[in-house]
Amino acid sequence: MGLFSFTQEIAMDLGTANTIIIYGDKVVVDEPSIVAIDRSTGKVKAIGKEARAMHEKTNPDIKTIRPLRDGVIADFNAAELMIKGMIKMIPTRRQWFTPSIRMVVCIPSGSTEVEIRAVRDSAEHSGGRDVYMIYEPMAAAIGIGLDVTAPEGHMVVDIGGGTAEIAVISLGGIVCNRSITVAGDVFTSDIQDYMRQQHNIRIGERTAEEIKIRVGSVLPDLIDPPSDFIVRGPNLMTALPVEVPVSFQEISHCLDKSISRIETAILDVLEQTPPELYADIVTHGIYLAGGGGLLRGLDKRLTDKINIPFKVAEDPLRAVARGTGIALKNVDKFSFLMR
């Protein structure tokens, strides 16, 4: 980009759990998708990591909002404030004039027209002049390094915070796909329910998230198991403090139903896949992206269940953002993939 270019180009992975912004080929913002707002004035108190530190710890004057639920905008006003705030975080941004912004934003493949319009409006109100949309599984495939325009089948399973996106891609199009709302948020709530029912302890979203990261597993047997994680919280009956060690075996048991639903969705998509593309997928394997891909043993469990090798993408958390950034750099080449 020239020194006096008046158009800024940014790629945004607007996720339920995290928002990543790529500017000048670099990840410049990687923050939790959360905003803290002053209830009386409606002004933003904090965005991203700062707001997450306040989450579930606020006083009555401040509320923390996660503007996206199940991959789509649930709170239009908060989403707009969050996007604007995150664009301001871009470190190299010249502040002495307001350039026009060209944006590529990724959206779940199951989005309705209304949901797509909501994302577009939020991006435009945040300063986007040219706003393009790209479907998440397509962005993930590009980010993984697959040639999405080739006449061969590739399958991507992107398990994010709000949705799991399963898609078969060939010749630059999505041949068949499923978008289900079983993903990171559901895993977190499964852990909260499990702790309440099995250990009689009440935990918040943040602690459940921490358990998922430290001892999250989908297999009861691991070659390199993590050590137990100590959870502290109030006993539901007595309100007295308790400490409970949680093992990865327990978490694999508590996530079992949700993982089974993802397996069923993958099998549904494979059922709809034309035979020639199915043969390509068996040859290439299936790629896992998104934060869910980091769950211990997920690739092995899915490989054993479906009999097709599953491969975890390099840096799965940023695969979609990387693909969105590549699409932005090659808007002309990938224009037919965008909305």
Secondary structure, 3 states (H helix, E strand, C coil): CCCCCCEEEEEEEECCCEEEEEECCEEEEEEECCEEEECCCCCEEEECHHHHHHCCCCCCCEEEECCEECCEECCHHHHHHHHHHHHHCCCCCCCCCCCEEEEEEEECCCCCHHHHHHHHHHHHHCCEEEEEEEEHHHHHHHHHCCCCCCCCCEEEEEECCCCEEEEEEECCEEEEEEEECCCHHHHHHHHHHHHHHHHCECCCHHHHHHHHHHHCECCCCCCCCCCCEEEEEEECCCCCEEEEEECHHHHHHHCHHHHHHHHHHHHHHHHHCCHHHHHHHHHHCEEEECHHHHCECHHHHHHHHHCCCEEECCCHHHHHHHHHHHHHHCHHHHHHHCC
